[in-house]
Amino acid sequence: MKVLVPLVIVGLLFLLGLLGAAPGLGWVFGIVFPYLALLLFIGGLIYRVMGWANVPVPFRIPTTCGQQKSLDWIKQDRLSNPHNGLTVVGRMALEILFFRSLLKNTKSDLVEGGRVVYGTDLWLWLGAMVMHWTFLVILIRHLRFLTNPVPAFVTFVERVDGFLEMEVPILYVTTVLFVVAAAYLLIRRLASAQVRYISLASDYFPLFVLLGIGLSGFCLRHVAKTDLSSVKELTLGLARLAPVVPEGISPLFYGHLFLVCVLLAYFPFSKLVHMPGVFLSPTRNMANSNRRVRHVNPWDYPVKVHTYAEYEDELRGKMKAAGIPVEKE
């Protein structure tokens, strides 16, 4: 049920989006929902980030897995155990751009003979890398629908992405890789008994939404083509805050756009919000300088204590009667 329910919901959302091509509903699915989704996306991100930023972190709690900076002749692991701001930037860059912690993640397998073998889950890392990077490239390519004239860097990305020059229109490499990577992550979650056991409906829902967006986008370009000039007129109007709903836009486009709106609105309130969250994670963005610098708890306040001398003065008679040695007779 935790797989079928998200799948059915995403399917129904896509079918609902197809209604955008119906007479009188274009402005709802082409203007109202995109603006509403964008407001929820921006407002939700601000809410989540402000919530994280207001959480006090009185101690240094970076996650470390290497040699800390110590004596000069002891080699330090600068990226796994950063000691200053520069090494923290290096660690964060590898984490954000190349998912370093995921690459270092290990999995256990039970082999013949009952032995447990540990190893790096390279396929998981590769699937995550491909899906995230191709999604970024696809977002950059879609800037051509929001700008006029199209920036040079967008045109350059398109040329590099379509270097194979297969079919007409050109088949972009990232279009295929994104769908394949998302499908692999879904199949992995279904095929592995351990991963399937700990997975929730909220883990499957975004994967189905991403797959729906990728497949519908592929169909829009290569199967059931739509009027791109009308699509650009719609998106440019949204970007310029002068929305219009032109004629000639296919139902498939509205289904595709509605799934994008669902993803935007869902993003800040889901696990997907780890994207900005990694920047505010104290286990990643702090330097481990506990040996070099004394960190005083800012929450410390004067506390009335009962010293041992006072304790003995108060209970000396009873201690002596019970045979407990005392420091003062």
C-alpha positions as YAML, in Angstrom:
chain: A
units: angstrom
residues:
- id: 1
  name: MET
  ca: [0.00, 0.00, 0.00]
- id: 2
  name: LYS
  ca: [2.84, 2.42, 0.73]
- id: 3
  name: VAL
  ca: [3.90, 2.00, -2.92]
- id: 4
  name: LEU
  ca: [0.51, 1.79, -4.63]
- id: 5
  name: VAL
  ca: [-1.04, 4.75, -2.81]
- id: 6
  name: PRO
  ca: [1.65, 7.28, -3.91]
- id: 7
  name: LEU
  ca: [1.57, 5.83, -7.43]
- id: 8
  name: VAL
  ca: [-2.21, 6.21, -7.67]
- id: 9
  name: ILE
  ca: [-2.05, 9.73, -6.22]
- id: 10
  name: VAL
  ca: [0.58, 10.85, -8.74]
- id: 11
  name: GLY
  ca: [-1.41, 9.26, -11.56]
- id: 12
  name: LEU
  ca: [-4.57, 11.08, -10.48]
- id: 13
  name: LEU
  ca: [-2.66, 14.37, -10.16]
- id: 14
  name: PHE
  ca: [-1.36, 13.97, -13.71]
- id: 15
  name: LEU
  ca: [-4.86, 13.23, -15.01]
- id: 16
  name: LEU
  ca: [-6.13, 16.26, -13.12]
- id: 17
  name: GLY
  ca: [-3.51, 18.39, -14.81]
- id: 18
  name: LEU
  ca: [-4.77, 17.30, -18.24]
- id: 19
  name: LEU
  ca: [-7.92, 19.30, -17.51]
- id: 20
  name: GLY
  ca: [-5.91, 22.46, -18.07]
- id: 21
  name: ALA
  ca: [-6.61, 22.17, -21.78]
- id: 22
  name: ALA
  ca: [-10.38, 22.22, -21.16]
- id: 23
  name: PRO
  ca: [-12.20, 25.47, -22.02]
- id: 24
  name: GLY
  ca: [-12.04, 27.99, -19.18]
- id: 25
  name: LEU
  ca: [-9.53, 26.03, -17.08]
- id: 26
  name: GLY
  ca: [-6.32, 27.14, -18.76]
- id: 27
  name: TRP
  ca: [-5.90, 30.14, -16.47]
- id: 28
  name: VAL
  ca: [-6.34, 27.91, -13.39]
- id: 29
  name: PHE
  ca: [-3.71, 25.31, -14.37]
- id: 30
  name: GLY
  ca: [-1.51, 27.69, -16.34]
- id: 31
  name: ILE
  ca: [-1.50, 30.74, -14.04]
- id: 32
  name: VAL
  ca: [-3.10, 30.22, -10.62]
- id: 33
  name: PHE
  ca: [-1.45, 26.89, -9.75]
- id: 34
  name: PRO
  ca: [2.07, 27.88, -10.92]
- id: 35
  name: TYR
  ca: [2.00, 31.11, -8.92]
- id: 36
  name: LEU
  ca: [0.53, 29.35, -5.88]
- id: 37
  name: ALA
  ca: [3.14, 26.59, -6.08]
- id: 38
  name: LEU
  ca: [5.93, 29.16, -6.34]
- id: 39
  name: LEU
  ca: [4.64, 31.04, -3.28]
- id: 40
  name: LEU
  ca: [4.46, 27.82, -1.29]
- id: 41
  name: PHE
  ca: [7.96, 26.90, -2.44]
- id: 42
  name: ILE
  ca: [9.55, 30.23, -1.49]
- id: 43
  name: GLY
  ca: [7.51, 30.71, 1.68]
- id: 44
  name: GLY
  ca: [8.07, 27.12, 2.80]
- id: 45
  name: LEU
  ca: [11.84, 27.35, 2.23]
- id: 46
  name: ILE
  ca: [12.05, 30.60, 4.20]
- id: 47
  name: TYR
  ca: [10.03, 29.04, 7.03]
- id: 48
  name: ARG
  ca: [12.19, 25.92, 7.18]
- id: 49
  name: VAL
  ca: [15.51, 27.79, 6.90]
- id: 50
  name: MET
  ca: [14.53, 30.33, 9.56]
- id: 51
  name: GLY
  ca: [13.49, 27.48, 11.83]
- id: 52
  name: TRP
  ca: [16.88, 25.80, 11.45]
- id: 53
  name: ALA
  ca: [18.77, 29.09, 11.79]
- id: 54
  name: ASN
  ca: [17.07, 29.85, 15.11]
- id: 55
  name: VAL
  ca: [18.11, 26.54, 16.69]
- id: 56
  name: PRO
  ca: [21.04, 27.28, 19.04]
- id: 57
  name: VAL
  ca: [24.17, 25.16, 18.69]
- id: 58
  name: PRO
  ca: [26.28, 25.87, 21.79]
- id: 59
  name: PHE
  ca: [28.86, 23.14, 21.17]
- id: 60
  name: ARG
  ca: [31.08, 22.01, 18.33]
- id: 61
  name: ILE
  ca: [29.44, 18.85, 17.00]
- id: 62
  name: PRO
  ca: [30.96, 18.17, 13.55]
- id: 63
  name: THR
  ca: [30.85, 14.60, 12.30]
- id: 64
  name: THR
  ca: [34.43, 13.39, 11.90]
- id: 65
  name: CYS
  ca: [35.98, 10.19, 10.64]
- id: 66
  name: GLY
  ca: [39.66, 10.99, 10.27]
- id: 67
  name: GLN
  ca: [42.74, 12.21, 12.13]
- id: 68
  name: GLN
  ca: [42.17, 15.51, 13.90]
- id: 69
  name: LYS
  ca: [44.72, 18.32, 13.63]
- id: 70
  name: SER
  ca: [47.25, 17.70, 16.35]
- id: 71
  name: LEU
  ca: [51.04, 17.77, 16.36]
- id: 72
  name: ASP
  ca: [52.75, 18.98, 13.19]
- id: 73
  name: TRP
  ca: [54.32, 15.60, 12.46]
- id: 74
  name: ILE
  ca: [50.95, 13.79, 12.64]
- id: 75
  name: LYS
  ca: [49.20, 13.90, 9.25]
- id: 76
  name: GLN
  ca: [45.71, 15.37, 9.48]
- id: 77
  name: ASP
  ca: [42.72, 14.32, 7.38]
- id: 78
  name: ARG
  ca: [41.75, 17.84, 6.34]
- id: 79
  name: LEU
  ca: [38.47, 16.99, 4.60]
- id: 80
  name: SER
  ca: [37.12, 14.38, 7.02]
- id: 81
  name: ASN
  ca: [38.22, 16.38, 10.07]
- id: 82
  name: PRO
  ca: [38.43, 20.09, 9.09]
- id: 83
  name: HIS
  ca: [40.07, 22.44, 11.58]
- id: 84
  name: ASN
  ca: [39.35, 25.88, 10.06]
- id: 85
  name: GLY
  ca: [37.00, 27.66, 7.70]
- id: 86
  name: LEU
  ca: [38.96, 26.85, 4.54]
- id: 87
  name: THR
  ca: [38.93, 23.10, 5.14]
- id: 88
  name: VAL
  ca: [35.23, 23.30, 6.05]
- id: 89
  name: VAL
  ca: [34.57, 24.94, 2.66]
- id: 90
  name: GLY
  ca: [36.46, 22.10, 0.97]
- id: 91
  name: ARG
  ca: [34.46, 19.49, 2.85]
- id: 92
  name: MET
  ca: [31.15, 21.22, 2.08]
- id: 93
  name: ALA
  ca: [32.05, 21.56, -1.61]
- id: 94
  name: LEU
  ca: [32.71, 17.83, -1.92]
- id: 95
  name: GLU
  ca: [29.53, 17.09, 0.02]
- id: 96
  name: ILE
  ca: [27.30, 19.33, -2.10]
- id: 97
  name: LEU
  ca: [28.82, 18.73, -5.52]
- id: 98
  name: PHE
  ca: [29.88, 15.08, -5.25]
- id: 99
  name: PHE
  ca: [27.90, 13.58, -2.31]
- id: 100
  name: ARG
  ca: [31.08, 12.56, -0.51]
- id: 101
  name: SER
  ca: [29.34, 11.16, 2.57]
- id: 102
  name: LEU
  ca: [27.11, 9.00, 0.37]
- id: 103
  name: LEU
  ca: [30.19, 7.70, -1.45]
- id: 104
  name: LYS
  ca: [31.74, 6.79, 1.91]
- id: 105
  name: ASN
  ca: [28.53, 5.04, 2.98]
- id: 106
  name: THR
  ca: [28.99, 1.30, 3.37]
- id: 107
  name: LYS
  ca: [26.58, -1.58, 2.97]
- id: 108
  name: SER
  ca: [26.77, -5.07, 4.43]
- id: 109
  name: ASP
  ca: [26.16, -8.32, 2.57]
- id: 110
  name: LEU
  ca: [25.92, -11.86, 3.86]
- id: 111
  name: VAL
  ca: [27.99, -14.15, 1.62]
- id: 112
  name: GLU
  ca: [28.47, -17.89, 1.50]
- id: 113
  name: GLY
  ca: [29.78, -19.32, 4.72]
- id: 114
  name: GLY
  ca: [27.84, -16.84, 6.85]
- id: 115
  name: ARG
  ca: [30.47, -14.14, 6.50]
- id: 116
  name: VAL
  ca: [29.43, -10.47, 6.58]
- id: 117
  name: VAL
  ca: [31.21, -8.35, 3.97]
- id: 118
  name: TYR
  ca: [31.20, -4.56, 4.02]
- id: 119
  name: GLY
  ca: [31.66, -2.41, 0.93]
- id: 120
  name: THR
  ca: [30.81, 0.92, -0.67]
- id: 121
  name: ASP
  ca: [27.45, 1.14, -2.40]
- id: 122
  name: LEU
  ca: [28.80, 2.67, -5.61]
- id: 123
  name: TRP
  ca: [25.60, 2.16, -7.58]
- id: 124
  name: LEU
  ca: [23.55, 4.13, -5.07]
- id: 125
  name: TRP
  ca: [26.06, 6.98, -5.18]
- id: 126
  name: LEU
  ca: [26.19, 6.92, -8.98]
- id: 127
  name: GLY
  ca: [22.39, 6.87, -9.31]
- id: 128
  name: ALA
  ca: [22.01, 9.82, -6.93]
- id: 129
  name: MET
  ca: [24.76, 11.77, -8.68]
- id: 130
  name: VAL
  ca: [23.29, 11.21, -12.13]
- id: 131
  name: MET
  ca: [19.74, 12.09, -11.08]
- id: 132
  name: HIS
  ca: [20.70, 15.31, -9.26]
- id: 133
  name: TRP
  ca: [23.15, 16.60, -11.87]
- id: 134
  name: THR
  ca: [20.91, 15.81, -14.84]
- id: 135
  name: PHE
  ca: [18.01, 17.49, -13.05]
- id: 136
  name: LEU
  ca: [20.15, 20.62, -12.65]
- id: 137
  name: VAL
  ca: [21.08, 20.60, -16.35]
- id: 138
  name: ILE
  ca: [17.42, 20.15, -17.32]
- id: 139
  name: LEU
  ca: [16.47, 23.14, -15.15]
- id: 140
  name: ILE
  ca: [19.15, 25.24, -16.86]
- id: 141
  name: ARG
  ca: [17.91, 24.16, -20.29]
- id: 142
  name: HIS
  ca: [14.36, 25.15, -19.37]
- id: 143
  name: LEU
  ca: [15.50, 28.72, -18.75]
- id: 144
  name: ARG
  ca: [15.02, 29.26, -22.49]
- id: 145
  name: PHE
  ca: [11.28, 29.24, -21.84]
- id: 146
  name: LEU
  ca: [11.60, 31.99, -19.21]
- id: 147
  name: THR
  ca: [13.99, 34.35, -20.98]
- id: 148
  name: ASN
  ca: [14.05, 36.33, -24.20]
- id: 149
  name: PRO
  ca: [16.71, 36.57, -25.53]
- id: 150
  name: VAL
  ca: [18.05, 33.23, -24.31]
- id: 151
  name: PRO
  ca: [21.30, 33.64, -22.30]
- id: 152
  name: ALA
  ca: [24.47, 32.34, -23.95]
- id: 153
  name: PHE
  ca: [25.23, 29.88, -21.16]
- id: 154
  name: VAL
  ca: [21.82, 28.21, -21.65]
- id: 155
  name: THR
  ca: [22.53, 27.77, -25.35]
- id: 156
  name: PHE
  ca: [25.97, 26.36, -24.53]
- id: 157
  name: VAL
  ca: [24.50, 23.83, -22.07]
- id: 158
  name: GLU
  ca: [21.96, 22.75, -24.68]
- id: 159
  name: ARG
  ca: [24.67, 22.21, -27.29]
- id: 160
  name: VAL
  ca: [26.80, 20.14, -24.93]
- id: 161
  name: ASP
  ca: [23.79, 18.16, -23.72]
- id: 162
  name: GLY
  ca: [22.70, 17.39, -27.29]
- id: 163
  name: PHE
  ca: [26.14, 16.58, -28.67]
- id: 164
  name: LEU
  ca: [24.95, 13.20, -29.97]
- id: 165
  name: GLU
  ca: [22.57, 15.01, -32.35]
- id: 166
  name: MET
  ca: [20.23, 12.03, -32.47]
- id: 167
  name: GLU
  ca: [16.75, 12.40, -33.92]
- id: 168
  name: VAL
  ca: [14.84, 15.56, -34.76]
- id: 169
  name: PRO
  ca: [14.31, 17.29, -32.41]
- id: 170
  name: ILE
  ca: [17.66, 16.52, -30.81]
- id: 171
  name: LEU
  ca: [17.57, 13.93, -28.02]
- id: 172
  name: TYR
  ca: [19.29, 15.35, -24.95]
- id: 173
  name: VAL
  ca: [21.50, 13.00, -22.96]
- id: 174
  name: THR
  ca: [20.23, 14.31, -19.61]
- id: 175
  name: THR
  ca: [16.61, 13.59, -20.58]
- id: 176
  name: VAL
  ca: [17.37, 9.88, -20.83]
- id: 177
  name: LEU
  ca: [19.82, 9.70, -17.93]
- id: 178
  name: PHE
  ca: [17.42, 11.47, -15.54]
- id: 179
  name: VAL
  ca: [14.61, 8.98, -16.18]
- id: 180
  name: VAL
  ca: [17.01, 6.02, -15.98]
- id: 181
  name: ALA
  ca: [18.55, 7.24, -12.70]
- id: 182
  name: ALA
  ca: [15.18, 7.96, -11.08]
- id: 183
  name: ALA
  ca: [13.88, 4.56, -12.20]
- id: 184
  name: TYR
  ca: [16.98, 2.85, -10.78]
- id: 185
  name: LEU
  ca: [16.54, 4.52, -7.38]
- id: 186
  name: LEU
  ca: [12.90, 3.43, -7.36]
- id: 187
  name: ILE
  ca: [13.70, -0.15, -8.40]
- id: 188
  name: ARG
  ca: [16.50, -0.34, -5.80]
- id: 189
  name: ARG
  ca: [14.06, 0.76, -3.11]
- id: 190
  name: LEU
  ca: [11.59, -1.92, -4.21]
- id: 191
  name: ALA
  ca: [14.09, -4.73, -4.81]
- id: 192
  name: SER
  ca: [16.04, -4.49, -1.56]
- id: 193
  name: ALA
  ca: [14.13, -6.05, 1.33]
- id: 194
  name: GLN
  ca: [16.03, -3.96, 3.88]
- id: 195
  name: VAL
  ca: [15.44, -0.66, 2.09]
- id: 196
  name: ARG
  ca: [11.82, -1.56, 1.32]
- id: 197
  name: TYR
  ca: [11.19, -2.29, 5.01]
- id: 198
  name: ILE
  ca: [12.31, 1.16, 6.17]
- id: 199
  name: SER
  ca: [10.72, 3.04, 3.25]
- id: 200
  name: LEU
  ca: [7.55, 5.07, 3.72]
- id: 201
  name: ALA
  ca: [4.97, 6.40, 1.31]
- id: 202
  name: SER
  ca: [6.72, 9.78, 1.58]
- id: 203
  name: ASP
  ca: [9.85, 8.14, 0.11]
- id: 204
  name: TYR
  ca: [8.03, 6.83, -2.96]
- id: 205
  name: PHE
  ca: [5.87, 9.87, -3.68]
- id: 206
  name: PRO
  ca: [8.67, 12.25, -4.82]
- id: 207
  name: LEU
  ca: [10.23, 9.50, -6.94]
- id: 208
  name: PHE
  ca: [6.93, 8.93, -8.75]
- id: 209
  name: VAL
  ca: [6.50, 12.69, -9.22]
- id: 210
  name: LEU
  ca: [10.02, 13.03, -10.66]
- id: 211
  name: LEU
  ca: [9.47, 10.07, -12.96]
- id: 212
  name: GLY
  ca: [6.14, 11.53, -14.07]
- id: 213
  name: ILE
  ca: [7.80, 14.86, -14.85]
- id: 214
  name: GLY
  ca: [10.64, 13.19, -16.73]
- id: 215
  name: LEU
  ca: [8.44, 10.84, -18.78]
- id: 216
  name: SER
  ca: [5.87, 13.50, -19.63]
- id: 217
  name: GLY
  ca: [8.65, 15.90, -20.64]
- id: 218
  name: PHE
  ca: [10.15, 13.23, -22.90]
- id: 219
  name: CYS
  ca: [6.77, 12.60, -24.49]
- id: 220
  name: LEU
  ca: [6.20, 16.32, -25.01]
- id: 221
  name: ARG
  ca: [9.42, 16.60, -26.97]
- id: 222
  name: HIS
  ca: [9.53, 13.33, -28.90]
- id: 223
  name: VAL
  ca: [6.06, 11.73, -28.94]
- id: 224
  name: ALA
  ca: [3.03, 14.02, -28.61]
- id: 225
  name: LYS
  ca: [4.57, 17.37, -29.52]
- id: 226
  name: THR
  ca: [2.97, 20.65, -28.52]
- id: 227
  name: ASP
  ca: [3.18, 24.22, -29.83]
- id: 228
  name: LEU
  ca: [6.42, 25.51, -28.28]
- id: 229
  name: SER
  ca: [5.73, 29.11, -29.27]
- id: 230
  name: SER
  ca: [2.50, 29.02, -27.26]
- id: 231
  name: VAL
  ca: [4.29, 27.37, -24.34]
- id: 232
  name: LYS
  ca: [6.97, 30.07, -24.34]
- id: 233
  name: GLU
  ca: [4.32, 32.77, -24.51]
- id: 234
  name: LEU
  ca: [2.72, 31.28, -21.40]
- id: 235
  name: THR
  ca: [5.97, 30.88, -19.46]
- id: 236
  name: LEU
  ca: [7.32, 34.32, -20.45]
- id: 237
  name: GLY
  ca: [4.06, 35.84, -19.26]
- id: 238
  name: LEU
  ca: [4.44, 34.08, -15.92]
- id: 239
  name: ALA
  ca: [8.06, 35.25, -15.58]
- id: 240
  name: ARG
  ca: [7.17, 38.86, -16.42]
- id: 241
  name: LEU
  ca: [4.11, 38.87, -14.11]
- id: 242
  name: ALA
  ca: [1.94, 39.54, -17.14]
- id: 243
  name: PRO
  ca: [0.30, 36.10, -17.53]
- id: 244
  name: VAL
  ca: [-1.57, 35.08, -20.64]
- id: 245
  name: VAL
  ca: [-3.08, 31.76, -21.69]
- id: 246
  name: PRO
  ca: [-2.51, 31.24, -25.43]
- id: 247
  name: GLU
  ca: [-4.33, 28.72, -27.57]
- id: 248
  name: GLY
  ca: [-2.78, 25.54, -28.93]
- id: 249
  name: ILE
  ca: [-1.23, 24.11, -25.75]
- id: 250
  name: SER
  ca: [-1.74, 20.36, -25.48]
- id: 251
  name: PRO
  ca: [-3.26, 18.63, -22.42]
- id: 252
  name: LEU
  ca: [0.01, 16.73, -21.94]
- id: 253
  name: PHE
  ca: [1.82, 19.99, -21.28]
- id: 254
  name: TYR
  ca: [-0.69, 20.97, -18.60]
- id: 255
  name: GLY
  ca: [-0.24, 17.54, -16.98]
- id: 256
  name: HIS
  ca: [3.53, 18.05, -17.06]
- id: 257
  name: LEU
  ca: [3.25, 21.57, -15.65]
- id: 258
  name: PHE
  ca: [0.87, 20.48, -12.89]
- id: 259
  name: LEU
  ca: [3.30, 17.79, -11.70]
- id: 260
  name: VAL
  ca: [6.02, 20.45, -11.61]
- id: 261
  name: CYS
  ca: [3.71, 22.62, -9.48]
- id: 262
  name: VAL
  ca: [3.07, 19.67, -7.15]
- id: 263
  name: LEU
  ca: [6.82, 19.13, -6.77]
- id: 264
  name: LEU
  ca: [7.43, 22.83, -6.00]
- id: 265
  name: ALA
  ca: [4.65, 22.97, -3.41]
- id: 266
  name: TYR
  ca: [5.68, 19.65, -1.82]
- id: 267
  name: PHE
  ca: [9.41, 20.39, -1.74]
- id: 268
  name: PRO
  ca: [9.75, 22.58, 1.42]
- id: 269
  name: PHE
  ca: [7.63, 20.24, 3.54]
- id: 270
  name: SER
  ca: [9.32, 16.98, 2.60]
- id: 271
  name: LYS
  ca: [12.66, 15.21, 2.83]
- id: 272
  name: LEU
  ca: [13.65, 16.90, -0.43]
- id: 273
  name: VAL
  ca: [14.40, 20.04, 1.56]
- id: 274
  name: HIS
  ca: [17.78, 18.56, 2.47]
- id: 275
  name: MET
  ca: [19.10, 20.66, -0.44]
- id: 276
  name: PRO
  ca: [19.28, 23.92, 1.60]
- id: 277
  name: GLY
  ca: [19.44, 22.00, 4.87]
- id: 278
  name: VAL
  ca: [22.97, 20.73, 4.24]
- id: 279
  name: PHE
  ca: [24.28, 24.30, 4.39]
- id: 280
  name: LEU
  ca: [22.89, 24.71, 7.92]
- id: 281
  name: SER
  ca: [23.91, 21.31, 9.27]
- id: 282
  name: PRO
  ca: [26.27, 21.83, 12.24]
- id: 283
  name: THR
  ca: [27.66, 18.34, 11.73]
- id: 284
  name: ARG
  ca: [28.99, 19.53, 8.35]
- id: 285
  name: ASN
  ca: [29.55, 23.29, 8.52]
- id: 286
  name: MET
  ca: [31.60, 23.41, 11.73]
- id: 287
  name: ALA
  ca: [35.35, 23.10, 12.12]
- id: 288
  name: ASN
  ca: [36.59, 20.58, 14.66]
- id: 289
  name: SER
  ca: [38.79, 22.84, 16.75]
- id: 290
  name: ASN
  ca: [38.04, 21.37, 20.17]
- id: 291
  name: ARG
  ca: [41.69, 20.65, 20.94]
- id: 292
  name: ARG
  ca: [42.98, 24.08, 19.93]
- id: 293
  name: VAL
  ca: [40.22, 26.33, 21.23]
- id: 294
  name: ARG
  ca: [38.30, 26.25, 24.50]
- id: 295
  name: HIS
  ca: [34.60, 26.46, 23.71]
- id: 296
  name: VAL
  ca: [32.57, 27.75, 26.64]
- id: 297
  name: ASN
  ca: [28.91, 26.84, 26.84]
- id: 298
  name: PRO
  ca: [27.00, 30.14, 26.45]
- id: 299
  name: TRP
  ca: [24.16, 28.65, 28.44]
- id: 300
  name: ASP
  ca: [26.29, 28.23, 31.58]
- id: 301
  name: TYR
  ca: [24.96, 30.19, 34.55]
- id: 302
  name: PRO
  ca: [25.95, 30.36, 38.26]
- id: 303
  name: VAL
  ca: [24.76, 27.28, 40.11]
- id: 304
  name: LYS
  ca: [24.69, 26.97, 43.90]
- id: 305
  name: VAL
  ca: [26.78, 23.93, 44.77]
- id: 306
  name: HIS
  ca: [27.16, 21.91, 47.97]
- id: 307
  name: THR
  ca: [30.86, 21.18, 48.44]
- id: 308
  name: TYR
  ca: [32.16, 18.08, 50.16]
- id: 309
  name: ALA
  ca: [33.47, 20.17, 53.05]
- id: 310
  name: GLU
  ca: [30.00, 21.62, 53.60]
- id: 311
  name: TYR
  ca: [28.49, 18.15, 53.21]
- id: 312
  name: GLU
  ca: [30.83, 16.74, 55.85]
- id: 313
  name: ASP
  ca: [30.23, 19.65, 58.26]
- id: 314
  name: GLU
  ca: [26.52, 19.02, 57.97]
- id: 315
  name: LEU
  ca: [26.62, 15.22, 58.38]
- id: 316
  name: ARG
  ca: [29.87, 14.60, 60.29]
- id: 317
  name: GLY
  ca: [28.16, 13.16, 63.36]
- id: 318
  name: LYS
  ca: [26.06, 10.69, 61.36]
- id: 319
  name: MET
  ca: [29.07, 9.71, 59.22]
- id: 320
  name: LYS
  ca: [31.17, 8.92, 62.26]
- id: 321
  name: ALA
  ca: [28.31, 6.99, 63.82]
- id: 322
  name: ALA
  ca: [28.01, 4.91, 60.64]
- id: 323
  name: GLY
  ca: [31.77, 4.26, 60.53]
- id: 324
  name: ILE
  ca: [32.37, 6.40, 57.44]
- id: 325
  name: PRO
  ca: [35.83, 8.06, 57.52]
- id: 326
  name: VAL
  ca: [35.87, 11.82, 57.69]
- id: 327
  name: GLU
  ca: [38.58, 14.32, 56.85]
- id: 328
  name: LYS
  ca: [38.04, 16.44, 59.96]
- id: 329
  name: GLU
  ca: [37.43, 15.15, 63.41]
...
